[in-house]
Amino acid sequence: MNIIVIGIVACEIGFWVVLAVGLGARYLLRLRRLSSVLLLCVPLLDLLLLALITWDLVFNGATATFAHGLGAVYLGFTVAFGHQIINRVDAWFAHRFAGGPPPVKPPKAGSAHVRYEWQQWGRMLLCAVIASVVIGVIVLLVGDSARTAELAGWIGRVWLVTGVWFVGWPLWLTITGGGQAAEGAANAGPGTR
């Protein structure tokens, strides 16, 4: 198995393990300071993956593969969406184990839904920028376009996904009103027309 694939899988598993242990320390053991330290370690996993990708391409002389590009996009995703994921899991954990309020669900219709989708797309835009910058820097460090062609191809892929996301969700919902009819029907309640 490719060392970069192993690194990506290890980082993903590590993310959930560190998150679970950190939240367990906070809500089950009531060790808030330890929990904060553990949760602050989550970005270290991203730095380790970045170091592994850079080492493999720059110092190990590897030719970029699909996995190297996936690793760069994974880094962008975790930076852009990681905090939101941690907050959602934290809210669920607090509700489940510490008597906290139920987690707030994303809006399903109306202007709040449109705003939410624009925010989510903004996170995807940030992911694309980060992935592109990481890829660009590594391509410059390697300095061999033949070895980094597959990696550079990921810039187009991540921007294609970002474009499709833009058209399919925030733009479409803005044009169509974000499900205003569904919101109005839900607010009307049963038995009213």
C-alpha positions in Angstrom: 0.0 0.0 0.0 1.2 3.5 -0.8 2.7 5.4 2.2 0.6 8.5 1.5 -2.6 6.4 1.5 -1.5 5.0 4.8 -0.8 8.5 6.0 -4.3 9.8 5.0 -6.0 6.8 6.6 -3.9 7.2 9.8 -4.7 11.0 9.9 -8.4 10.3 9.5 -8.4 7.6 12.2 -6.3 9.8 14.4 -8.7 12.7 14.0 -11.6 10.7 15.3 -9.6 9.1 18.1 -8.2 12.4 19.3 -11.6 14.0 19.0 -13.3 11.1 21.0 -10.6 11.1 23.7 -10.7 14.8 24.0 -14.4 15.0 24.3 -14.4 12.0 26.6 -11.9 13.8 28.9 -14.1 16.9 28.8 -17.6 15.4 29.4 -17.0 12.0 31.1 -13.9 12.7 33.2 -14.5 16.5 33.6 -10.9 17.2 32.7 -11.5 20.4 30.7 -7.8 21.4 30.5 -6.7 18.0 29.2 -9.6 18.0 26.8 -8.5 21.4 25.4 -4.9 20.2 25.0 -6.0 17.1 23.2 -8.3 19.0 20.9 -5.5 21.5 20.1 -3.5 18.5 18.9 -5.9 17.8 16.0 -4.1 20.3 13.6 -0.8 18.4 14.3 -2.2 15.5 12.3 -2.6 17.8 9.3 1.0 19.0 9.7 2.2 15.4 9.9 0.4 14.5 6.6 1.8 17.7 4.9 5.3 16.7 6.1 4.9 13.2 4.8 3.7 14.3 1.4 6.5 16.9 1.2 9.2 14.4 2.3 8.0 11.7 -0.2 8.1 14.1 -3.2 10.9 16.4 -2.3 13.4 14.3 -0.3 12.4 10.7 -1.3 12.3 11.6 -5.0 8.9 9.9 -5.5 6.7 10.7 -8.6 3.3 12.2 -7.6 0.4 9.8 -7.6 -3.3 10.1 -7.1 -2.7 9.7 -3.3 -0.4 12.8 -3.1 -3.2 15.0 -4.6 -5.8 13.4 -2.4 -3.6 14.1 0.6 -3.4 17.8 -0.4 -7.2 18.0 -0.8 -7.7 16.2 2.5 -5.5 18.9 4.1 -7.7 21.6 2.6 -10.8 19.9 3.7 -9.7 19.4 7.3 -8.7 23.0 7.6 -11.9 24.3 6.0 -14.4 21.9 7.6 -12.6 20.5 10.6 -13.6 23.2 13.1 -17.3 22.8 12.1 -17.1 19.0 12.4 -15.5 19.3 15.9 -18.2 21.8 17.0 -21.0 19.5 15.8 -19.6 16.4 17.5 -18.9 18.5 20.6 -22.6 19.6 20.7 -23.8 16.0 20.2 -21.4 14.8 23.0 -22.5 17.5 25.4 -26.1 16.6 24.7 -25.6 12.9 25.0 -23.3 12.8 28.0 -23.6 16.1 29.9 -27.2 17.1 29.7 -26.5 19.8 27.1 -29.2 21.1 24.7 -29.9 19.1 21.6 -27.5 20.0 18.7 -28.8 22.6 16.3 -29.6 21.1 12.9 -28.9 23.0 9.7 -31.9 24.9 8.3 -33.8 23.0 5.7 -35.6 25.8 3.9 -35.9 29.6 3.4 -33.3 32.3 3.6 -31.6 30.6 6.6 -31.0 27.6 4.4 -29.7 29.8 1.6 -27.2 31.5 4.0 -26.1 28.1 5.3 -25.4 26.8 1.8 -23.4 29.9 1.0 -21.4 29.4 4.2 -20.8 25.7 3.3 -19.7 26.7 -0.2 -17.4 29.3 1.4 -15.7 26.5 3.3 -15.3 24.5 0.1 -13.8 27.6 -1.5 -11.3 27.8 1.3 -10.6 24.1 0.9 -9.9 24.6 -2.8 -7.6 27.6 -2.1 -5.6 25.7 0.6 -5.3 22.6 -1.6 -4.2 24.6 -4.6 -1.6 26.5 -2.5 -0.2 23.3 -1.0 0.0 21.7 -4.4 1.6 24.8 -5.9 4.2 25.0 -3.2 5.1 21.3 -3.4 5.3 21.5 -7.3 7.7 24.5 -6.9 9.8 22.7 -4.3 10.1 19.5 -6.5 10.8 21.5 -9.6 10.2 18.7 -12.0 6.9 18.9 -13.9 7.2 15.3 -15.1 7.2 14.1 -11.5 4.4 16.4 -10.3 2.0 16.2 -13.3 -0.5 14.0 -11.4 -0.3 16.3 -8.4 -0.9 19.5 -10.5 -3.9 17.8 -12.1 -5.7 17.9 -8.7 -5.9 21.7 -8.9 -8.4 21.4 -11.7 -10.3 18.6 -9.9 -10.8 20.5 -6.7 -11.9 23.7 -8.6 -14.3 21.6 -10.7 -15.9 20.3 -7.5 -16.0 23.8 -6.1 -17.7 25.1 -9.3 -20.3 22.3 -9.3 -21.0 22.9 -5.6 -21.5 26.6 -6.3 -24.0 26.1 -9.2 -25.8 23.1 -7.6 -26.4 24.5 -4.1 -25.9 28.2 -3.1 -26.5 29.7 -6.6 -29.4 27.4 -7.3 -31.0 28.0 -3.9 -30.5 31.7 -4.3 -32.3 31.7 -7.7 -35.1 29.4 -6.6 -35.7 31.1 -3.2 -34.2 28.3 -1.0 -37.4 26.3 -0.6 -39.6 29.3 0.6 -42.7 27.2 -0.3 -41.6 24.4 1.9 -40.8 26.9 4.7 -44.2 28.5 4.4 -46.0 25.1 4.5 -44.0 24.0 7.6 -44.9 27.3 9.3 -48.6 27.0 8.4 -49.0 23.9 10.6 -51.5 21.1 10.2 -55.1 22.0 9.3 -54.4 25.4 7.9 -54.5 26.3 4.2 
